[in-house]
Amino acid sequence: MGQWTAEFVATFGLVLTILGTARYKPQAVAASVGLYITAAYWFTSLTSFANPAITVVRGLSNTFAGIAPHDVPMFVVAQFAGAIAATAIASTLCGEPFGPSAISPSAPES
């Protein structure tokens, strides 16, 4: 159970970092993501996959860094739960819902 919690926390933090930085200083998103991933590598037990595509590929690999195939679905569930929770918290903190314009300043207004 701890590894899925770590994945939830890592994904939550990554998405919250992206949304917060995109909202207040869009030009710093790349740097903030790099810093967060570096930190998450050290504070989570799994070195922070935080990406369902990477999780699926790691489940198919036969390396020391792989994920057991039967664990992949729960990792993906934890990642989506973390992303949804981060989006809800970011919307609450910023006082507005997040959509495409929050992460892409050139997105057309609707």
Summary of the structure (lengths in Angstrom):
residues: 110
radius of gyration: 14.9
end to end distance: 41.4
largest distance: 46.9
contacts: 304
relative contact order: 0.20
helix: 73%
strand: 0%
